[in-house]
Amino acid sequence: MFSKGSAYSSIGLDIGKSSVKMLQLVKANGKFKILSLACNVFEATDVPDKDAAKKELLIKTIKKTYQTGFFKGKKVITFLPSQEVDLRQITVQSEDPKEIVKAIGFEADSYLPYKAKDAVLDYLEIGETLINGEKKKKVLLAAAQRNKIDEFLDILKGADLKCIAIDILPMAHLRIINQSDDMKKGTAVSVIDVGHEESRASVFYQGTLLLSRGIRFGSNTLTKTIIKELETDASTAEKYKSEYGIIEGEATPIDFQNDEKQYFKEKAPSLILEILKDDLEVLVFEIEKMFNYCSAELRGIKPKKMILTGGGAMVKNLSDYLKRKLEIDVELWNLSHALSNGKKETNSDGIESLSPIFATALGLALREQR
């Protein structure tokens, strides 16, 4: 259930590098439905990340997004950007919460690039393991600099919102797939959240997060490459991604230089793939490396299904490309299948095509589900 006495969830707030997404749920007759959702894009390319202007831009965009929807209340659940959070899996001997806290404090001081006393630490129990015949508990340590959290909370306060929890991205993704048929059958599932500048790859098994890693690949990675190779602008590069996407085939870039219009009419899809090949290979390599680690180190577990989320996941034909390269079942996450055991239970028409964009916001909104 949601907050006591309320049928409405807190608002799931996903603040990305180039957009703000919000989603709120309502529970009726035992089923979750979308009360409201909204997304607004902002242009931050000319605004330094730590400049006051960036803060004002974020506040303005968050306010605009809230006003765009029909949200109830001001409570939000959000997450810190992946680059601001340090995640590390550790093992501890004791099941006593106090001892676990001591253990993660010691671990934090040994590997964090800043002092543990200057950080906010939390942990999540993710299973057990045997080391030299001794059973130990595995926990996921999450750490963030206190001043980064304070800055983030200050932005939300400026937007007249009340933050009741700061989550970590993989846990939001676990919630959106936890009731899927694959998870219920005991299949290991990977979620790849393709963002604007970077991606987050996570592996889940039996309702537990096994592994989560960042990948330096995002939708904007492809945009920048198209701009550079074709000497074009951002809007045209986005148009090429939308219209042609990623289709495997033969390409001869020299022909393009000889007859631009004719070449694009006939060979644009294969040309775009040729241009983006190196970027895509980085993504495939990092995913394969993570899968191999799972197979070698985590009881032979290897994902048999991959779910793509995030705005970058909507690059045309990306799911088909990854399916061929990785030889795994790959699909775009579907919002209408996530709320009620595969049945369409949303009350918002035409949002299925935007589903991957709102995946994280839904996972955040579901945090209060009990």
VOTORKOL-132705 format. One line per field, with one value per residue (C-alpha): residue number from 1; x, y, z; chain. Coordinates in nm, 2 decimals. Layout:
N
seq: c(NUM	...)
c1: c(X	...)
c2: c(Y	...)
c3: c(Z	...)
mol: c(A	...)
end
This chain:
370
seq: c(1	2	3	4	5	6	7	8	9	10	11	12	13	14	15	16	17	18	19	20	21	22	23	24	25	26	27	28	29	30	31	32	33	34	35	36	37	38	39	40	41	42	43	44	45	46	47	48	49	50	51	52	53	54	55	56	57	58	59	60	61	62	63	64	65	66	67	68	69	70	71	72	73	74	75	76	77	78	79	80	81	82	83	84	85	86	87	88	89	90	91	92	93	94	95	96	97	98	99	100	101	102	103	104	105	106	107	108	109	110	111	112	113	114	115	116	117	118	119	120	121	122	123	124	125	126	127	128	129	130	131	132	133	134	135	136	137	138	139	140	141	142	143	144	145	146	147	148	149	150	151	152	153	154	155	156	157	158	159	160	161	162	163	164	165	166	167	168	169	170	171	172	173	174	175	176	177	178	179	180	181	182	183	184	185	186	187	188	189	190	191	192	193	194	195	196	197	198	199	200	201	202	203	204	205	206	207	208	209	210	211	212	213	214	215	216	217	218	219	220	221	222	223	224	225	226	227	228	229	230	231	232	233	234	235	236	237	238	239	240	241	242	243	244	245	246	247	248	249	250	251	252	253	254	255	256	257	258	259	260	261	262	263	264	265	266	267	268	269	270	271	272	273	274	275	276	277	278	279	280	281	282	283	284	285	286	287	288	289	290	291	292	293	294	295	296	297	298	299	300	301	302	303	304	305	306	307	308	309	310	311	312	313	314	315	316	317	318	319	320	321	322	323	324	325	326	327	328	329	330	331	332	333	334	335	336	337	338	339	340	341	342	343	344	345	346	347	348	349	350	351	352	353	354	355	356	357	358	359	360	361	362	363	364	365	366	367	368	369	370)
c1: c(0.00	0.10	0.13	-0.12	-0.46	-0.37	-0.46	-0.20	0.17	0.44	0.56	0.84	1.09	1.35	1.60	1.82	2.09	1.85	1.50	1.27	1.01	0.74	0.49	0.23	0.01	-0.33	-0.46	-0.82	-0.98	-0.64	-0.48	-0.23	-0.32	-0.13	-0.28	-0.05	0.28	0.48	0.81	1.00	1.33	1.58	1.89	2.18	2.47	2.57	2.53	2.81	2.71	2.80	2.69	2.40	2.24	2.22	2.04	1.79	1.73	1.66	1.42	1.24	1.21	1.09	0.83	0.71	0.69	0.48	0.25	0.22	0.06	-0.23	-0.03	-0.16	0.05	0.41	0.59	0.85	1.09	1.39	1.75	2.09	2.27	2.48	2.80	2.72	2.67	2.93	2.80	3.00	2.92	3.08	3.05	2.99	3.00	2.72	2.35	2.33	2.23	2.47	2.76	2.67	2.68	3.02	3.14	3.02	3.18	3.51	3.48	3.37	3.69	3.90	3.78	3.58	3.76	3.63	3.60	3.32	3.24	3.16	2.92	2.57	2.59	2.32	2.31	2.09	2.10	2.13	2.18	2.43	2.75	2.99	3.36	3.59	3.28	3.16	2.83	2.84	2.59	2.63	2.53	2.53	2.69	2.57	2.75	2.72	2.89	2.67	2.72	2.60	2.28	2.23	2.27	2.01	1.76	1.81	1.70	1.38	1.31	1.35	1.09	0.85	0.86	0.92	1.16	1.07	1.33	1.64	1.67	1.93	1.86	1.89	1.62	1.38	1.44	1.39	1.04	0.93	1.02	0.98	0.63	0.71	0.66	1.04	1.12	0.85	0.99	1.34	1.50	1.79	1.70	1.92	1.79	1.99	1.89	2.02	2.04	2.15	2.52	2.57	2.39	2.33	2.34	2.19	2.13	1.84	1.77	1.50	1.39	1.75	2.00	2.31	2.52	2.50	2.76	2.78	2.86	3.00	2.74	2.43	2.19	2.40	2.71	2.55	2.43	2.79	2.94	2.68	2.75	3.12	3.13	2.86	2.95	2.59	2.40	2.23	1.87	1.97	2.16	1.85	1.65	1.88	1.86	1.48	1.43	1.71	1.82	2.05	2.01	2.29	2.40	2.69	2.80	3.06	3.12	3.32	3.01	2.83	3.09	3.04	2.67	2.52	2.15	2.14	2.34	2.11	1.81	1.94	2.20	2.14	2.06	2.37	2.58	2.45	2.54	2.89	2.93	2.80	2.98	3.26	3.02	2.78	3.07	3.16	2.81	2.81	3.15	3.06	2.74	2.92	3.18	2.91	2.73	3.06	3.13	2.79	2.84	3.19	3.15	2.78	2.69	2.68	2.39	2.36	2.07	1.84	1.65	1.73	1.50	1.58	1.47	1.55	1.51	1.82	1.66	1.42	1.69	1.53	1.63	1.87	1.68	1.71	2.07	2.15	1.95	2.16	2.49	2.43	2.21	1.96	1.60	1.58	1.28	1.18	1.02	0.64	0.46	0.12	0.26	0.42	0.13	-0.11	0.04	0.08	-0.27	-0.32	-0.43	-0.32	-0.56	-0.35	-0.39	-0.10	0.18	0.30	0.54	0.70	0.72	1.10	1.12	0.90	1.04	1.26	0.99	0.74	1.00	1.04	0.67	0.64	0.89	0.61	0.43	0.40)
c2: c(0.00	0.36	0.62	0.56	0.71	0.78	0.60	0.80	0.71	0.96	1.11	0.92	1.18	1.10	1.39	1.30	1.49	1.63	1.58	1.55	1.28	1.24	0.96	0.91	0.60	0.56	0.23	0.13	-0.21	-0.36	-0.25	0.02	0.27	0.58	0.89	1.13	1.14	1.42	1.48	1.80	1.83	2.10	2.22	2.22	2.20	2.56	2.56	2.44	2.15	2.32	2.67	2.85	2.87	2.49	2.48	2.74	2.56	2.23	2.40	2.57	2.24	2.04	2.30	2.30	1.92	1.92	2.18	1.98	1.69	1.64	1.53	1.50	1.63	1.74	1.42	1.28	0.98	1.03	0.90	1.05	1.04	0.73	0.93	1.07	0.73	0.46	0.11	-0.18	-0.54	-0.66	-0.96	-0.95	-1.22	-1.10	-1.06	-0.81	-0.47	-0.28	-0.50	-0.46	-0.08	-0.10	-0.32	-0.09	0.20	0.03	-0.07	0.28	0.43	0.18	0.25	0.57	0.87	1.08	1.02	0.81	1.08	1.31	1.06	0.92	0.54	0.28	-0.08	-0.35	-0.72	-0.91	-1.27	-1.51	-1.68	-1.95	-1.85	-2.13	-2.32	-2.03	-1.87	-1.49	-1.23	-1.02	-0.66	-0.38	-0.07	0.26	0.58	0.94	1.26	1.45	1.78	1.63	1.51	1.85	2.02	1.78	1.83	2.21	2.19	1.99	2.25	2.52	2.34	2.34	1.96	1.74	1.45	1.16	0.92	0.90	0.56	0.39	0.33	-0.05	-0.09	0.12	-0.11	-0.42	-0.31	-0.27	-0.62	-0.81	-0.93	-1.03	-1.39	-1.42	-1.33	-1.55	-1.84	-1.79	-1.65	-1.41	-1.08	-0.78	-0.43	-0.18	0.18	0.38	0.74	1.06	1.04	0.70	0.37	0.15	-0.22	-0.44	-0.82	-0.95	-1.30	-1.44	-1.09	-0.98	-0.75	-0.94	-0.69	-0.33	-0.14	0.19	0.20	0.51	0.50	0.69	0.83	1.14	0.93	0.83	1.19	1.33	1.07	1.14	1.52	1.46	1.21	1.38	1.73	1.81	1.96	1.80	1.83	1.66	1.39	1.32	1.30	1.04	0.83	0.85	0.78	0.52	0.39	0.09	-0.16	-0.41	-0.42	-0.32	0.04	0.23	0.57	0.69	0.67	0.90	1.16	1.14	1.17	1.27	1.29	0.97	0.78	0.88	0.78	0.43	0.35	0.57	0.29	0.10	0.41	0.52	0.17	0.20	0.54	0.42	0.08	0.16	0.32	0.02	-0.23	-0.06	-0.12	-0.48	-0.54	-0.40	-0.60	-0.92	-0.86	-0.82	-1.14	-1.34	-1.22	-1.34	-1.68	-1.72	-1.57	-1.59	-1.96	-1.98	-1.74	-1.57	-1.35	-1.50	-1.19	-0.82	-0.53	-0.19	0.12	0.50	0.75	0.61	0.27	0.42	0.45	0.27	-0.10	-0.09	-0.38	-0.59	-0.51	-0.62	-0.93	-1.04	-0.94	-1.09	-1.38	-1.31	-1.22	-0.84	-0.62	-0.26	-0.22	-0.18	0.04	-0.12	-0.47	-0.36	-0.27	-0.57	-0.90	-0.83	-0.68	-0.33	-0.13	0.22	0.50	0.71	0.65	0.63	0.61	0.27	0.41	0.63	0.34	0.32	0.69	0.65	0.31	0.47	0.71	0.42	0.21	0.51	0.55	0.18	0.21	0.26	-0.06	-0.31)
c3: c(0.00	-0.03	0.25	0.52	0.44	0.08	-0.24	-0.43	-0.45	-0.40	-0.73	-0.90	-1.01	-1.27	-1.33	-1.62	-1.81	-2.06	-1.93	-1.62	-1.59	-1.33	-1.27	-1.00	-0.94	-0.78	-0.64	-0.70	-0.66	-0.57	-0.90	-0.98	-1.24	-1.37	-1.23	-1.42	-1.60	-1.76	-1.93	-2.02	-2.20	-2.11	-2.30	-2.07	-2.32	-2.26	-1.89	-1.66	-1.44	-1.12	-1.22	-1.05	-1.39	-1.41	-1.07	-1.18	-1.51	-1.32	-1.08	-1.36	-1.56	-1.25	-1.18	-1.54	-1.54	-1.22	-1.37	-1.69	-1.52	-1.28	-0.97	-0.62	-0.34	-0.33	-0.20	-0.44	-0.45	-0.66	-0.71	-0.74	-1.07	-1.11	-1.12	-0.77	-0.61	-0.53	-0.53	-0.40	-0.31	0.02	0.24	0.62	0.88	1.11	1.05	1.33	1.16	1.40	1.29	0.93	0.97	1.13	0.84	0.57	0.75	0.75	0.38	0.29	0.43	0.25	-0.11	-0.13	-0.28	0.01	0.38	0.51	0.77	0.48	0.31	0.35	0.37	0.32	0.24	0.09	0.18	-0.15	-0.05	0.11	-0.01	0.11	0.16	0.28	0.40	0.61	0.53	0.49	0.40	0.08	0.10	-0.15	-0.01	-0.14	-0.07	-0.17	-0.06	0.19	0.01	-0.32	-0.15	0.02	-0.32	-0.47	-0.19	-0.23	-0.59	-0.49	-0.22	-0.47	-0.69	-0.39	-0.36	-0.05	-0.10	0.12	-0.01	-0.24	-0.40	-0.61	-0.98	-0.99	-0.72	-0.91	-1.21	-1.00	-0.90	-1.26	-1.35	-1.03	-1.11	-1.47	-1.58	-1.64	-1.28	-1.14	-1.34	-1.19	-1.51	-1.47	-1.63	-1.72	-1.74	-1.95	-1.88	-2.18	-2.07	-2.24	-2.16	-1.99	-1.93	-1.62	-1.66	-1.39	-1.34	-1.13	-1.02	-0.79	-0.68	-0.59	-0.75	-0.84	-1.02	-1.14	-1.35	-1.54	-1.91	-2.08	-2.36	-2.41	-2.67	-2.70	-2.77	-3.10	-3.17	-3.12	-3.35	-3.63	-3.59	-3.62	-3.90	-4.12	-4.02	-3.94	-3.65	-3.35	-3.48	-3.81	-3.62	-3.40	-3.72	-3.87	-3.55	-3.55	-3.92	-4.00	-3.66	-3.66	-3.95	-4.03	-4.39	-4.62	-4.64	-4.85	-4.68	-4.98	-5.20	-4.96	-5.02	-5.40	-5.41	-5.07	-5.17	-5.37	-5.12	-4.83	-5.03	-5.09	-4.83	-4.53	-4.28	-4.35	-4.35	-4.01	-3.88	-4.02	-3.85	-3.52	-3.53	-3.28	-3.03	-3.04	-3.00	-2.68	-2.55	-2.66	-2.51	-2.17	-2.16	-2.26	-1.99	-1.73	-1.84	-1.84	-1.49	-1.38	-1.53	-1.39	-1.04	-0.95	-0.95	-1.33	-1.35	-1.69	-1.80	-2.06	-2.12	-2.15	-2.09	-2.24	-2.06	-2.08	-2.36	-2.54	-2.56	-2.82	-3.08	-3.38	-3.41	-3.11	-2.94	-3.26	-3.30	-2.94	-2.98	-3.28	-3.13	-2.78	-2.89	-2.61	-2.60	-2.60	-2.57	-2.50	-2.16	-2.18	-1.93	-1.98	-1.89	-1.56	-1.34	-1.34	-1.43	-1.80	-1.85	-1.98	-1.67	-1.75	-1.79	-2.02	-2.40	-2.64	-2.38	-2.47	-2.73	-2.46	-2.21	-2.18	-2.09	-1.78	-1.65	-1.38	-1.26	-1.22	-1.03	-0.79	-0.75	-0.66	-0.37	-0.12	-0.23	0.05)
mol: c(A	A	A	A	A	A	A	A	A	A	A	A	A	A	A	A	A	A	A	A	A	A	A	A	A	A	A	A	A	A	A	A	A	A	A	A	A	A	A	A	A	A	A	A	A	A	A	A	A	A	A	A	A	A	A	A	A	A	A	A	A	A	A	A	A	A	A	A	A	A	A	A	A	A	A	A	A	A	A	A	A	A	A	A	A	A	A	A	A	A	A	A	A	A	A	A	A	A	A	A	A	A	A	A	A	A	A	A	A	A	A	A	A	A	A	A	A	A	A	A	A	A	A	A	A	A	A	A	A	A	A	A	A	A	A	A	A	A	A	A	A	A	A	A	A	A	A	A	A	A	A	A	A	A	A	A	A	A	A	A	A	A	A	A	A	A	A	A	A	A	A	A	A	A	A	A	A	A	A	A	A	A	A	A	A	A	A	A	A	A	A	A	A	A	A	A	A	A	A	A	A	A	A	A	A	A	A	A	A	A	A	A	A	A	A	A	A	A	A	A	A	A	A	A	A	A	A	A	A	A	A	A	A	A	A	A	A	A	A	A	A	A	A	A	A	A	A	A	A	A	A	A	A	A	A	A	A	A	A	A	A	A	A	A	A	A	A	A	A	A	A	A	A	A	A	A	A	A	A	A	A	A	A	A	A	A	A	A	A	A	A	A	A	A	A	A	A	A	A	A	A	A	A	A	A	A	A	A	A	A	A	A	A	A	A	A	A	A	A	A	A	A	A	A	A	A	A	A	A	A	A	A	A	A	A	A	A	A	A	A	A	A	A	A	A	A	A	A	A	A	A	A	A	A	A	A	A	A	A	A	A	A	A	A	A	A	A	A	A	A)
end
